[in-house]
Each structure stands twice: as C-alpha cells, then as structure tokens.
Amino acid sequence: MVTAIVILVVIICILLFLIIAQNRELSSIIKQMKYIGSKDTNILVRSERGLANGLINEINVMLKEIRQIRAVYKQKNHDLEQMITNISHDLRTPLTSAMGYINIIQNSEMSDEEKKRELDIVEKRLIRLEELINSFFEFSKIVSSGKKPELSQINLISVLEESIVHYYDDYSSRERQIILRCDKHKLMINSNTGMLMRIFDNLIGNSLKHGNGDLIVTVLGDNEVKIIFENEPEIRNVDYDHIFDEFYTTDISRTKGNTGLGLAIAKQFTEMLGGEINAEPHDDIFRVSIRFFA
C-alpha cells in the first residue's frame, strides 16, 4: 500500500513537472511569437526544452509561408508602383508634346503652311497617345478575362508570312530584311489566327524598333513546332530574366515611346495558346524562341 502511494506521488510529481515545463515552453513560444510579429525579421521559433517540437515545426512552416507571401506582395507592390510611374510617363510624354505645339500655334504668328506642319506633328503625338491607351487597355483585358481562346486548325506558315509581308516596307526603308527560313509551305496547328498573328507582329515589331541588321525567322519541326526570331540587339544591357515582364523597358527603349507591353502580350498569348516562349543571348544575337505543338 505504501509502495503504491509512493509510486502515485512520484507520478503526480512528474506530471506536475511536465505541466510546469510545458507551460514555460508555451510561454516562451508566445513571447517569441509576439517578438517576431512586432519585428521585420527572419528568425524562427526555437524550442528551449524540446517539449513542443511538433507545434514549433508547424509554426515555423507557417512563418516561412507568410514571409514568402509577404515577399511576393512587396514585389507586386513595387511592380505596381513602377507600372503606375511608367504609365504616367508614357502617357504624359506625347500629351505634353502635343500641348506644347498647340501653344506655339496659338501664340505665334505662323503661316498656314507652318501651322499645317505643326498640326501634323500634334496629330502624330495624339495618335501615339491613342496607341498607348489601347495597348494598356488590351493588356488589362487579356490578364483579367480568364477566357480560353477559340482554337481551330490553321496554317502557321501562312499566318507568319502575312505578318512578315506587313512589315516588309518598314524593314526595307531601313535597308533591312526579314529572312524566313522554312522548308514547308504548310504547317497545320490547333491555334487562334488573331492571337498568333499578334504574337508574330509584336516580335517582328520589337526587332524593328530595338534591333539592327536583318531579322532571321526560322521554323523547325513537325509535331513540335519551333519558331526562332534572331537579330542583332541595338543595346547589350538586356535583362533576359525580366524581358517579358509587363512594362519592362530599357532607358533607350523608353525614349522611343516603347510601353514594354509588346513582349508581355506575346508571352501571355503564347501561353494561352498552350505554347512556350523564351529569350536568350546567342553569340551576341538576341534570340526569341516559341514552341507550339502541332
């Protein structure tokens, strides 16, 4: 009987010790959590006595996830601020220029011929402003719609050739060419004609604005179609990791009125059509590769 009482007392003492130790462990966890919550820190919760390792592991997993979400949010917030700055700059530039020419016309004694010349410049600035607004609206609609494009069997070569013909005069006026390397006249894929043409137009137009020399377009494959656009870049400081980001531009690109949406739209459309698009330097050549499945 005495032995049983002694054992019971020992068990009670052990349980009391564990309860007290566990309460201290929980108090330590709460204290650490309050500190972590009040600071911008990367530290994790530590166990002092090893009595709540399972709980601490789960808390630390959640802390890591929260920090990842916070980092993504911070980056998105930074991108949004940059986007607003870029949009403001891009819209203000042609508008300010147009207003300046209008002010000159109103407050200067000019001949009708001079006024017509100035008004032509104003018209070009306003057309540029309209193009910018349409590009922003189009990209917003693409991102927010969430609708799947209507697909049908189309001849990829025919769409590509039509886009090339569209830019023939622009390249010729700069003593440049678009060279199509393809041993086929017909390559059927399940796609969307309008979206595919916009992809090709944006890539060819991007090369026209920001490239030098001839643009070489190569079509490879049958079941897996690969279209490669290659030309000499105008500048060397291209950030290939962010080249398809919305509103990504270089300083030189921005002075030309580039919105940074052309490649972003090309990427969005390519992925909506089930393809892949990548950009990389290749022996001092700027290369964009698109992959579709026929």
SERO-4910 file (N, C-alpha, C, O; in steps of 0.05 Angstrom, whole numbers):
BEGIN
 pado doro    nc1    nc2    nc3   cac1   cac2   cac3    cc1    cc2    cc3    oc1    oc2    oc3
  Met    A     17    -24      0      0      0      0     17     25      0     13     44    -15
  Val    A     37     25     17     56     48     19     71     51     -7     75     74    -17
  Thr    A     78     28    -19     93     29    -45     76     42    -67     85     58    -82
  Ala    A     50     34    -67     32     45    -87     28     75    -83     27     90   -103
  Ile    A     27     84    -58     24    113    -53     49    128    -62     47    149    -74
  Val    A     72    116    -56     97    128    -64     99    131    -94    107    152   -105
  Ile    A     91    109   -108     92    110   -138     73    131   -148     79    146   -167
  Leu    A     49    133   -136     29    152   -145     39    181   -140     35    198   -157
  Val    A     52    185   -118     63    212   -112     85    219   -132     86    241   -142
  Val    A    102    199   -139    123    204   -158    111    211   -186    120    229   -199
  Ile    A     90    196   -193     77    201   -219     65    229   -220     67    244   -239
  Ile    A     52    237   -197     40    263   -196     61    285   -198     58    305   -211
  Cys    A     83    280   -184    105    300   -185    116    303   -213    122    325   -223
  Ile    A    119    280   -226    130    280   -254    110    296   -272    118    312   -288
  Leu    A     84    290   -269     64    303   -285     63    333   -280     61    349   -298
  Leu    A     66    340   -254     67    369   -247     91    382   -260     89    405   -269
  Phe    A    114    368   -259    138    379   -271    135    383   -301    143    404   -312
  Leu    A    122    363   -314    118    365   -343     99    387   -350    103    402   -369
  Ile    A     78    390   -334     58    411   -338     71    439   -335     67    456   -352
  Ile    A     87    442   -314    101    467   -309    120    473   -332    122    495   -342
  Ala    A    136    452   -340    155    455   -361    142    462   -387    151    479   -403
  Gln    A    119    449   -392    105    454   -417     92    482   -417     92    495   -438
  Asn    A     83    491   -394     72    518   -392     94    538   -398     89    558   -411
  Arg    A    118    533   -387    140    551   -392    148    551   -422    154    571   -434
  Glu    A    146    527   -434    152    525   -462    132    540   -479    140    555   -497
  Leu    A    106    538   -472     85    552   -486     89    583   -482     85    598   -500
  Ser    A     96    590   -457    100    619   -451    123    629   -468    123    652   -478
  Ser    A    144    613   -471    167    621   -487    159    624   -517    168    642   -530
  Ile    A    143    605   -526    133    606   -554    117    631   -559    121    645   -579
  Ile    A     99    637   -540     82    661   -542     99    686   -542     95    705   -558
  Lys    A    119    687   -525    137    710   -524    153    714   -550    155    736   -560
  Gln    A    162    691   -561    177    692   -586    159    701   -609    167    717   -626
  Met    A    134    691   -609    115    698   -630    109    728   -629    107    741   -650
  Lys    A    105    739   -605    100    768   -602    123    784   -613    119    804   -626
  Tyr    A    147    775   -607    171    789   -616    173    788   -647    178    808   -660
  Ile    A    169    764   -658    170    760   -687    149    777   -701    154    789   -722
  Gly    A    125    778   -688    103    793   -700    108    823   -700     96    837   -717
  Ser    A    124    833   -682    129    861   -679    153    871   -695    158    895   -697
  Lys    A    169    852   -706    193    859   -720    193    849   -748    180    829   -754
  Asp    A    208    862   -766    212    852   -793    237    835   -792    259    844   -798
  Thr    A    234    810   -785    257    792   -780    252    765   -793    229    758   -799
  Asn    A    274    751   -798    272    724   -810    277    702   -790    278    678   -797
  Ile    A    278    708   -764    283    688   -744    259    670   -741    236    678   -747
  Leu    A    263    646   -732    242    626   -728    239    620   -698    256    628   -682
  Val    A    217    607   -691    212    600   -663    231    577   -655    234    558   -670
  Arg    A    243    579   -632    261    559   -622    249    545   -597    234    557   -582
  Ser    A    256    519   -594    247    504   -571    269    505   -550    292    499   -555
  Glu    A    261    512   -525    280    513   -503    283    486   -489    305    479   -480
  Arg    A    262    471   -489    262    445   -474    255    421   -491    255    398   -481
  Gly    A    248    426   -516    242    404   -534    215    390   -528    211    367   -536
  Leu    A    197    404   -513    172    392   -506    150    398   -526    128    386   -524
  Ala    A    154    416   -545    133    423   -564    145    425   -592    138    443   -607
  Asn    A    162    406   -599    176    407   -625    156    405   -648    159    419   -668
  Gly    A    135    388   -645    115    386   -666    101    412   -671     98    421   -694
  Leu    A     92    425   -650     79    451   -652     97    472   -664     89    488   -681
  Ile    A    122    473   -654    141    493   -664    147    489   -693    150    508   -708
  Asn    A    150    464   -702    155    458   -730    132    469   -748    137    481   -769
  Glu    A    107    465   -739     84    474   -754     84    505   -755     78    517   -775
  Ile    A     90    517   -732     91    547   -731    112    557   -750    107    577   -764
  Asn    A    135    545   -750    157    554   -767    150    551   -797    157    568   -814
  Val    A    136    529   -804    127    525   -831    108    548   -839    111    559   -861
  Met    A     90    555   -822     71    577   -827     85    603   -829     79    620   -846
  Leu    A    106    608   -812    121    633   -813    135    635   -840    136    657   -851
  Lys    A    147    613   -849    161    614   -875    142    620   -898    148    636   -916
  Glu    A    118    608   -897     98    613   -918     89    642   -917     86    655   -938
  Ile    A     84    653   -893     76    681   -890     97    699   -901     91    719   -914
  Arg    A    123    693   -896    144    710   -905    147    709   -936    153    729   -949
  Gln    A    142    686   -947    142    683   -976    119    700   -989    123    714  -1009
  Ile    A     96    698   -977     73    714   -986     79    743   -983     72    759  -1001
  Arg    A     91    751   -961     98    779   -956    118    789   -977    116    811   -987
  Ala    A    138    772   -983    158    780  -1003    145    783  -1031    152    802  -1045
  Val    A    127    765  -1038    113    767  -1064     96    792  -1064     96    807  -1084
  Tyr    A     82    798  -1042     66    822  -1041     83    847  -1043     75    866  -1057
  Lys    A    105    847  -1030    123    870  -1031    133    875  -1060    134    898  -1069
  Gln    A    140    853  -1073    149    855  -1101    127    865  -1119    131    881  -1137
  Lys    A    103    853  -1115     80    862  -1131     73    891  -1126     67    906  -1145
  Asn    A     75    900  -1101     70    928  -1095     91    946  -1108     84    967  -1119
  His    A    116    937  -1108    137    952  -1122    132    953  -1152    135    974  -1165
  Asp    A    124    930  -1163    118    929  -1192     95    947  -1199     95    961  -1220
  Leu    A     74    948  -1181     51    965  -1186     59    994  -1186     51   1010  -1203
  Glu    A     76   1002  -1167     85   1029  -1165    101   1037  -1190     98   1058  -1201
  Gln    A    118   1018  -1199    134   1022  -1223    117   1024  -1247    121   1041  -1265
  Met    A     96   1007  -1248     78   1007  -1271     63   1034  -1273     60   1045  -1294
  Ile    A     53   1043  -1250     39   1069  -1250     58   1092  -1259     50   1109  -1274
  Thr    A     83   1091  -1249    102   1111  -1258    107   1110  -1288    108   1130  -1301
  Asn    A    110   1085  -1298    115   1082  -1327     91   1091  -1344     95   1105  -1364
  Ile    A     67   1083  -1335     43   1091  -1350     41   1122  -1350     35   1134  -1370
  Ser    A     45   1134  -1326     43   1163  -1324     63   1176  -1343     57   1196  -1357
  His    A     88   1166  -1343    109   1177  -1361    101   1173  -1390    103   1192  -1406
  Asp    A     93   1149  -1397     87   1143  -1425     64   1160  -1436     64   1168  -1459
  Leu    A     43   1164  -1419     20   1179  -1428     26   1209  -1428     17   1224  -1445
  Arg    A     42   1218  -1409     48   1247  -1406     66   1257  -1429     62   1279  -1439
  Thr    A     84   1240  -1439    104   1249  -1459     91   1259  -1485     95   1281  -1493
  Pro    A     74   1242  -1498     61   1252  -1523     41   1274  -1517     37   1292  -1534
  Leu    A     27   1273  -1494      7   1294  -1488     21   1321  -1483     12   1341  -1494
  Thr    A     43   1321  -1468     57   1346  -1463     68   1357  -1489     67   1382  -1493
  Ser    A     79   1340  -1506     89   1349  -1532     67   1361  -1549     72   1382  -1561
  Ala    A     44   1348  -1550     22   1358  -1566     13   1385  -1556      7   1404  -1571
  Met    A     10   1388  -1529      2   1413  -1517     22   1435  -1523     14   1458  -1527
  Gly    A     47   1428  -1523     68   1448  -1530     65   1459  -1558     67   1483  -1562
  Tyr    A     60   1441  -1577     57   1450  -1605     31   1467  -1608     31   1486  -1623
  Ile    A     10   1459  -1594    -15   1474  -1595    -11   1502  -1585    -21   1522  -1596
  Asn    A      4   1504  -1563     10   1530  -1551     26   1548  -1570     21   1572  -1572
  Ile    A     45   1536  -1585     61   1551  -1604     43   1561  -1627     45   1584  -1635
  Ile    A     25   1544  -1636      7   1552  -1658    -11   1575  -1649    -16   1594  -1664
  Gln    A    -21   1574  -1624    -40   1594  -1614    -26   1621  -1609    -39   1642  -1612
  Asn    A     -1   1620  -1601     12   1645  -1592     34   1655  -1610     50   1672  -1603
  Ser    A     35   1644  -1634     56   1653  -1653     43   1660  -1679     23   1649  -1687
  Glu    A     56   1679  -1693     46   1687  -1719     59   1668  -1740     83   1671  -1746
  Met    A     43   1650  -1749     54   1629  -1767     38   1629  -1793     14   1636  -1794
  Ser    A     51   1621  -1814     37   1618  -1840     20   1593  -1839     23   1576  -1822
  Asp    A      1   1592  -1858    -16   1568  -1859      0   1543  -1863     -7   1522  -1852
  Glu    A     21   1545  -1879     38   1521  -1884     52   1512  -1858     53   1488  -1852
  Glu    A     62   1532  -1843     75   1525  -1818     55   1513  -1798     62   1494  -1784
  Lys    A     31   1525  -1797     11   1514  -1779      4   1486  -1786      0   1469  -1768
  Lys    A      1   1480  -1812     -5   1453  -1821     17   1434  -1812     11   1411  -1804
  Arg    A     42   1443  -1815     64   1425  -1807     64   1419  -1777     68   1397  -1769
  Glu    A     58   1440  -1762     57   1436  -1733     33   1419  -1725     35   1402  -1707
  Leu    A     10   1423  -1738    -14   1407  -1732     -9   1377  -1740    -20   1360  -1726
  Asp    A      6   1372  -1761     13   1345  -1768     29   1331  -1745     25   1308  -1739
  Ile    A     47   1347  -1733     62   1336  -1710     44   1330  -1687     46   1310  -1674
  Val    A     25   1349  -1682      6   1345  -1660    -10   1320  -1665    -15   1304  -1646
  Glu    A    -19   1316  -1690    -35   1292  -1696    -19   1267  -1691    -30   1247  -1680
  Lys    A      6   1267  -1698     23   1243  -1694     26   1237  -1664     25   1214  -1655
  Arg    A     29   1259  -1648     31   1255  -1619      6   1244  -1607      6   1226  -1589
  Leu    A    -17   1254  -1617    -43   1244  -1606    -49   1216  -1615    -61   1200  -1601
  Ile    A    -40   1209  -1640    -43   1181  -1649    -26   1163  -1632    -35   1141  -1625
  Arg    A     -2   1172  -1625     15   1156  -1607      2   1153  -1579      4   1131  -1568
  Leu    A    -10   1174  -1570    -24   1172  -1544    -47   1152  -1545    -51   1136  -1527
  Glu    A    -62   1152  -1567    -84   1133  -1571    -73   1104  -1572    -85   1086  -1560
  Glu    A    -50   1100  -1585    -38   1074  -1586    -31   1064  -1559    -35   1040  -1552
  Leu    A    -19   1081  -1542    -11   1074  -1515    -35   1066  -1499    -35   1046  -1485
  Ile    A    -57   1082  -1500    -81   1077  -1484    -93   1050  -1493   -101   1034  -1477
  Asn    A    -93   1045  -1519   -104   1020  -1530    -88    996  -1520    -98    975  -1514
  Ser    A    -61   1000  -1520    -43    978  -1511    -48    971  -1481    -50    948  -1474
  Phe    A    -51    992  -1465    -56    988  -1436    -83    974  -1432    -85    955  -1416
  Phe    A   -103    983  -1447   -130    971  -1445   -129    942  -1454   -141    925  -1441
  Glu    A   -116    937  -1476   -115    910  -1487   -101    891  -1467   -111    869  -1462
  Phe    A    -79    899  -1456    -64    882  -1437    -81    876  -1412    -82    854  -1403
  Ser    A    -94    897  -1402   -112    894  -1379   -134    874  -1385   -140    857  -1368
  Lys    A   -145    875  -1409   -167    857  -1416   -157    828  -1419   -171    810  -1411
  Ile    A   -133    825  -1429   -121    799  -1432   -117    786  -1405   -125    763  -1401
  Val    A   -105    801  -1386    -99    790  -1360   -123    783  -1344   -124    764  -1329
  Ser    A   -144    800  -1346   -167    798  -1329   -189    780  -1340   -207    771  -1325
  Ser    A   -189    774  -1366   -212    760  -1378   -214    731  -1368   -235    722  -1361
  Gly    A   -191    717  -1369   -191    689  -1360   -205    670  -1379   -208    646  -1374
  Lys    A   -214    680  -1402   -228    663  -1422   -208    648  -1439   -186    658  -1446
  Lys    A   -215    623  -1446   -198    608  -1464   -203    616  -1492   -226    619  -1500
  Pro    A   -182    619  -1508   -186    627  -1536   -199    604  -1553   -196    581  -1547
  Glu    A   -214    612  -1574   -225    593  -1592   -204    583  -1611   -190    599  -1624
  Leu    A   -201    557  -1613   -179    545  -1629   -191    531  -1653   -213    521  -1653
  Ser    A   -174    530  -1674   -182    516  -1699   -156    509  -1713   -135    519  -1707
  Gln    A   -158    491  -1733   -135    483  -1748   -127    506  -1768   -143    513  -1785
  Ile    A   -103    516  -1765    -94    538  -1782    -66    532  -1793    -51    517  -1781
  Asn    A    -60    545  -1815    -33    542  -1827    -14    562  -1814    -16    586  -1821
  Leu    A      3    554  -1797     22    572  -1783     39    587  -1803     45    611  -1799
  Ile    A     48    574  -1824     66    587  -1843     52    610  -1857     64    631  -1861
  Ser    A     26    606  -1863     11    627  -1876      8    652  -1858     11    674  -1868
  Val    A      3    648  -1833      0    670  -1814     27    684  -1810     28    709  -1810
  Leu    A     48    669  -1809     75    681  -1805     83    697  -1830     93    719  -1827
  Glu    A     77    687  -1854     84    701  -1878     68    727  -1880     78    747  -1890
  Glu    A     43    726  -1872     26    751  -1872     38    772  -1854     38    796  -1861
  Ser    A     47    764  -1831     59    784  -1812     85    795  -1824     90    819  -1821
  Ile    A    101    778  -1837    126    787  -1849    120    807  -1871    134    828  -1873
  Val    A    101    801  -1888     93    820  -1910     84    847  -1899     90    868  -1911
  His    A     70    846  -1877     60    871  -1864     83    890  -1857     80    914  -1859
  Tyr    A    106    878  -1850    129    895  -1841    150    899  -1863    171    910  -1858
  Tyr    A    144    889  -1887    165    889  -1909    174    918  -1914    198    922  -1915
  Asp    A    156    936  -1918    163    964  -1925    179    977  -1902    198    992  -1907
  Asp    A    171    972  -1877    184    984  -1854    213    975  -1853    231    992  -1848
  Tyr    A    218    950  -1858    246    940  -1857    262    950  -1881    285    957  -1879
  Ser    A    249    950  -1904    262    959  -1929    271    988  -1927    292    995  -1937
  Ser    A    254   1005  -1914    261   1033  -1912    285   1038  -1894    298   1059  -1896
  Arg    A    292   1018  -1878    316   1020  -1861    339   1002  -1872    359    997  -1859
  Glu    A    335    994  -1897    355    976  -1911    360    951  -1895    383    942  -1892
  Arg    A    338    940  -1885    339    914  -1870    320    895  -1884    303    903  -1899
  Gln    A    323    869  -1877    306    849  -1888    295    830  -1867    307    828  -1845
  Ile    A    273    817  -1873    264    795  -1857    268    769  -1873    256    766  -1894
  Ile    A    285    752  -1863    292    728  -1878    278    704  -1865    283    697  -1842
  Leu    A    260    691  -1880    245    668  -1870    259    642  -1879    262    637  -1903
  Arg    A    267    626  -1860    280    601  -1865    261    578  -1858    257    572  -1834
  Cys    A    248    567  -1878    229    545  -1874    226    529  -1899    224    540  -1921
  Asp    A    227    503  -1896    226    485  -1920    197    475  -1925    193    456  -1940
  Lys    A    178    488  -1912    150    480  -1915    133    504  -1924    139    527  -1917
  His    A    111    498  -1938     92    519  -1945     66    515  -1928     49    533  -1928
  Lys    A     65    493  -1914     41    488  -1899     48    473  -1873     61    452  -1874
  Leu    A     39    483  -1851     44    471  -1825     20    476  -1807     17    497  -1796
  Met    A      3    456  -1805    -23    459  -1791    -19    455  -1761     -7    436  -1752
  Ile    A    -30    474  -1746    -31    471  -1716    -58    480  -1706    -72    495  -1720
  Asn    A    -65    471  -1683    -90    479  -1670    -86    504  -1654    -73    504  -1633
  Ser    A    -95    527  -1665    -89    553  -1653   -110    573  -1659   -132    567  -1669
  Asn    A   -104    599  -1654   -122    621  -1659   -108    641  -1677    -87    651  -1670
  Thr    A   -119    646  -1700   -106    662  -1721    -99    690  -1711    -77    700  -1714
  Gly    A   -119    704  -1698   -114    731  -1689    -93    733  -1668    -76    751  -1669
  Met    A    -93    715  -1649    -73    716  -1627    -46    709  -1638    -26    721  -1630
  Leu    A    -45    689  -1656    -19    681  -1668     -7    704  -1684     18    709  -1683
  Met    A    -24    718  -1699    -13    740  -1715     -3    762  -1697     17    775  -1703
  Arg    A    -17    767  -1674     -8    788  -1656     19    781  -1644     36    798  -1639
  Ile    A     23    755  -1638     49    746  -1627     71    753  -1647     92    765  -1640
  Phe    A     67    744  -1672     87    749  -1693     91    779  -1698    114    788  -1701
  Asp    A     70    794  -1699     72    823  -1703     88    836  -1681    105    853  -1687
  Asn    A     83    829  -1657     97    841  -1634    127    834  -1635    144    852  -1629
  Leu    A    134    810  -1642    162    802  -1643    176    815  -1666    199    824  -1663
  Ile    A    163    816  -1689    176    829  -1712    178    859  -1708    198    871  -1715
  Gly    A    157    871  -1696    158    899  -1690    179    906  -1669    191    927  -1670
  Asn    A    182    888  -1649    203    893  -1628    231    893  -1641    248    909  -1633
  Ser    A    235    874  -1660    261    873  -1673    265    898  -1690    288    908  -1691
  Leu    A    244    908  -1703    247    933  -1719    255    956  -1702    272    972  -1709
  Lys    A    243    959  -1678    248    981  -1660    275    979  -1646    289    999  -1643
  His    A    282    955  -1638    304    952  -1619    327    934  -1630    344    925  -1614
  Gly    A    326    928  -1656    347    911  -1667    362    925  -1689    353    945  -1700
  Asn    A    384    912  -1697    399    922  -1720    402    899  -1740    400    875  -1733
  Gly    A    407    906  -1765    411    885  -1785    386    870  -1792    364    878  -1785
  Asp    A    389    847  -1806    367    831  -1815    355    815  -1792    368    808  -1773
  Leu    A    329    810  -1794    315    792  -1776    312    765  -1789    301    763  -1811
  Ile    A    323    745  -1776    321    718  -1787    300    702  -1772    302    700  -1747
  Val    A    281    692  -1786    259    676  -1774    261    647  -1784    260    643  -1808
  Thr    A    265    629  -1766    269    601  -1773    246    584  -1762    239    587  -1738
  Val    A    234    567  -1778    213    549  -1770    224    520  -1771    233    511  -1791
  Leu    A    221    506  -1748    231    479  -1746    210    460  -1736    192    468  -1721
  Gly    A    212    434  -1744    195    414  -1731    170    408  -1746    162    422  -1765
  Asp    A    157    386  -1737    131    378  -1748    111    376  -1725     93    393  -1723
  Asn    A    113    355  -1708     95    352  -1686    100    374  -1665     81    384  -1652
  Glu    A    125    380  -1661    133    401  -1642    145    424  -1659    167    421  -1669
  Val    A    130    446  -1661    138    468  -1678    154    488  -1662    146    496  -1640
  Lys    A    176    497  -1673    193    517  -1660    198    540  -1680    207    535  -1702
  Ile    A    191    564  -1672    196    588  -1688    217    605  -1674    213    613  -1651
  Ile    A    239    611  -1687    261    626  -1675    265    652  -1689    267    654  -1714
  Phe    A    265    674  -1674    269    701  -1684    297    710  -1674    302    710  -1650
  Glu    A    315    717  -1693    342    725  -1686    350    750  -1700    345    754  -1724
  Asn    A    362    768  -1685    374    792  -1697    394    804  -1677    395    797  -1654
  Glu    A    410    823  -1688    429    836  -1671    415    857  -1654    401    874  -1664
  Pro    A    419    856  -1627    405    876  -1610    417    903  -1612    442    906  -1617
  Glu    A    401    924  -1609    411    951  -1610    428    958  -1586    447    973  -1588
  Ile    A    421    946  -1563    436    951  -1538    443    924  -1526    433    903  -1534
  Arg    A    462    924  -1507    473    899  -1496    462    894  -1467    463    871  -1458
  Asn    A    452    915  -1454    444    912  -1426    415    903  -1424    399    916  -1411
  Val    A    409    880  -1436    382    869  -1435    380    850  -1411    397    832  -1408
  Asp    A    359    854  -1395    354    836  -1372    336    813  -1382    312    816  -1382
  Tyr    A    349    791  -1390    333    769  -1402    314    756  -1382    295    744  -1390
  Asp    A    320    759  -1356    302    747  -1335    276    762  -1333    256    751  -1324
  His    A    275    787  -1342    251    804  -1339    241    815  -1365    224    833  -1365
  Ile    A    252    806  -1387    245    818  -1413    216    815  -1421    205    831  -1436
  Phe    A    203    794  -1410    174    790  -1416    156    802  -1394    132    799  -1395
  Asp    A    168    816  -1375    152    828  -1354    136    852  -1365    146    865  -1383
  Glu    A    112    857  -1353     97    880  -1362    112    906  -1357    123    910  -1336
  Phe    A    113    923  -1377    125    949  -1376    155    949  -1373    167    969  -1365
  Tyr    A    168    925  -1378    197    925  -1377    208    940  -1401    200    934  -1424
  Thr    A    225    960  -1396    238    974  -1418    266    982  -1409    272    983  -1385
  Thr    A    283    987  -1428    309    999  -1422    306   1029  -1425    286   1038  -1435
  Asp    A    325   1044  -1416    324   1073  -1418    322   1082  -1447    307   1100  -1453
  Ile    A    337   1069  -1465    336   1076  -1493    308   1070  -1504    298   1085  -1520
  Ser    A    297   1047  -1497    271   1039  -1507    250   1060  -1499    232   1067  -1514
  Arg    A    252   1070  -1474    232   1089  -1464    233   1115  -1480    212   1128  -1484
  Thr    A    257   1124  -1488    259   1149  -1503    246   1146  -1530    239   1166  -1543
  Lys    A    242   1121  -1540    229   1117  -1565    199   1113  -1562    184   1108  -1581
  Gly    A    189   1116  -1537    160   1114  -1533    151   1086  -1530    127   1080  -1533
  Asn    A    169   1067  -1524    161   1039  -1521    147   1035  -1494    157   1045  -1473
  Thr    A    125   1020  -1494    110   1016  -1470    120    992  -1454    114    989  -1430
  Gly    A    135    974  -1467    144    950  -1453    122    929  -1453    125    909  -1438
  Leu    A    101    932  -1469     79    913  -1468     80    893  -1491     67    872  -1490
  Gly    A     95    899  -1512     95    881  -1535    103    853  -1529     89    834  -1536
  Leu    A    126    849  -1515    135    822  -1509    118    810  -1487    114    785  -1487
  Ala    A    107    826  -1469     90    816  -1448     64    804  -1460     55    783  -1452
  Ile    A     53    818  -1480     29    808  -1494     36    783  -1509     20    764  -1510
  Ala    A     59    783  -1522     68    759  -1537     70    735  -1519     61    713  -1526
  Lys    A     81    738  -1496     84    716  -1476     56    707  -1467     51    683  -1466
  Gln    A     39    726  -1460     12    720  -1450     -3    704  -1471    -16    684  -1464
  Phe    A     -3    713  -1496    -17    699  -1518     -6    672  -1523    -20    652  -1527
  Thr    A     21    670  -1523     34    644  -1528     25    623  -1508     19    601  -1515
  Glu    A     26    631  -1482     18    612  -1461    -12    606  -1462    -19    583  -1456
  Met    A    -28    625  -1469    -57    620  -1472    -62    600  -1495    -82    586  -1494
  Leu    A    -45    599  -1514    -47    580  -1537    -33    554  -1531    -30    537  -1549
  Gly    A    -23    551  -1507    -11    526  -1499     18    523  -1507     29    501  -1507
  Gly    A     31    546  -1514     59    545  -1522     78    555  -1501     70    562  -1479
  Glu    A    103    557  -1509    124    567  -1491    140    588  -1507    144    585  -1531
  Ile    A    150    608  -1493    166    629  -1505    190    635  -1487    186    638  -1463
  Asn    A    213    638  -1499    238    643  -1484    255    663  -1499    255    664  -1524
  Ala    A    271    678  -1484    290    697  -1497    318    692  -1485    320    686  -1461
  Glu    A    338    693  -1501    365    688  -1492    386    700  -1511    380    703  -1535
  Pro    A    409    707  -1501    430    716  -1519    444    692  -1532    446    671  -1519
  His    A    452    694  -1557    465    672  -1571    486    683  -1589    480    693  -1611
  Asp    A    511    682  -1580    534    693  -1596    528    722  -1604    530    729  -1628
  Asp    A    522    739  -1584    516    768  -1589    491    772  -1606    487    794  -1616
  Ile    A    474    752  -1608    449    754  -1623    426    751  -1603    427    734  -1585
  Phe    A    406    768  -1606    382    767  -1590    364    746  -1602    356    748  -1625
  Arg    A    357    726  -1586    341    703  -1597    316    700  -1580    317    697  -1556
  Val    A    293    699  -1594    268    692  -1581    258    666  -1594    256    665  -1618
  Ser    A    251    646  -1577    242    621  -1587    214    615  -1578    207    619  -1554
  Ile    A    196    607  -1596    169    600  -1590    165    570  -1596    174    561  -1617
  Arg    A    152    556  -1578    148    527  -1583    118    522  -1581    104    528  -1562
  Phe    A    107    509  -1602     79    500  -1603     79    470  -1610     98    459  -1620
  Phe    A     56    458  -1604     52    430  -1611     31    429  -1633      9    438  -1630
  Ala    A     39    416  -1655     22    416  -1679     -3    398  -1674    -20    395  -1692
***
